[in-house]
Amino acid sequence: MRSFTLKDREALIELLKARGIMSDDQADVFTLALLDIRESAVEIYDEYLPKLQRQLETNAGDIEDTIWDIREACRHIDYHLKDAKLPPGA
């Protein structure tokens, strides 16, 4: 997964504002949401899914807790999708 750093975020904010696509506040909220969504996605795919697979293969560990962690990471993504306040698609 491509990295999305604070420097990338700042550049994206400036482009969104310069092109008149979003106000400063909208661009700030939107790009912060993207940053947090990326962090949760990386957490799911790099941490929780490998852990779940190991638990299922070895029949060790608390599988329900890992599934709960995945669910919570998905809820975090959902929160940030709503928090970004993007207009509905056409």
C-alpha atoms as one frame of an Amber mdcrd trajectory, in Angstrom:
protein
   0.000   0.000   0.000   1.388   3.387  -0.962   2.433   5.545   1.949   0.530
   8.753   2.644   2.655  10.960   4.858   1.949  14.252   6.566   3.951  15.901
   3.767   1.674  14.228   1.173  -1.337  15.406   3.150  -0.144  19.007   3.174
   0.505  18.904  -0.576  -2.972  17.491  -1.200  -4.562  20.177   0.983  -2.840
  22.883  -1.034  -3.911  21.346  -4.365  -7.529  20.978  -3.260  -7.611  24.597
  -2.107  -5.735  25.953  -5.146  -8.157  24.293  -7.549 -11.166  25.553  -5.603
 -12.373  22.030  -4.889 -12.498  22.437  -1.100 -12.118  25.148   1.494  -9.194
  25.010   3.894 -11.357  23.408   6.594 -12.891  20.848   4.213  -9.489  19.887
   2.809  -8.079  19.554   6.313 -10.880  17.242   7.484 -10.826  15.241   4.241
  -7.084  14.626   4.196  -6.954  13.834   7.904  -9.685  11.261   7.308  -7.658
   9.751   4.469  -4.603   9.537   6.704  -6.562   7.786   9.461  -8.311   5.452
   6.997  -4.934   4.394   5.612  -3.637   3.675   9.113  -6.648   1.463   9.869
  -6.376  -0.361   6.538  -2.692  -1.073   7.130  -3.537  -2.289  10.629  -6.170
  -4.675   9.247  -4.049  -6.107   6.438  -0.607  -6.055   8.061  -1.516  -6.987
  11.619  -4.972  -8.441  12.154  -5.410 -10.654   9.090  -2.014 -12.365   9.447
  -2.757 -12.827  13.163  -6.173 -14.300  12.380  -4.695 -16.671   9.823  -2.043
 -17.858  12.320  -4.708 -18.373  14.965  -6.868 -20.399  12.601  -3.939 -22.501
  11.374  -2.620 -23.259  14.863  -5.929 -23.236  16.711  -4.253 -20.961  19.266
  -5.139 -17.528  20.550  -8.422 -15.746  20.944  -9.946 -15.698  17.468 -13.020
 -13.785  18.641 -10.821 -10.969  19.991  -8.994 -10.693  16.680 -12.273 -10.593
  14.765 -13.430  -7.898  17.187 -10.255  -5.901  16.472 -10.954  -6.133  12.718
 -14.537  -5.005  13.283 -13.371  -2.021  15.339 -10.817  -1.014  12.695 -13.607
  -1.151  10.091 -15.810   1.016  12.313 -12.947   3.486  12.579 -12.773   3.617
   8.769 -16.551   4.104   8.568 -16.355   6.968  11.069 -13.724   8.736   8.983
 -15.668   8.226   5.772 -18.593  10.031   7.378 -16.354  12.592   9.092 -14.848
  13.625   5.742 -18.308  14.991   4.807 -17.960  14.261   1.135 -21.004  15.076
  -0.967 -22.938  12.076  -2.286 -21.878  10.766  -5.695 -23.728  11.574  -8.859
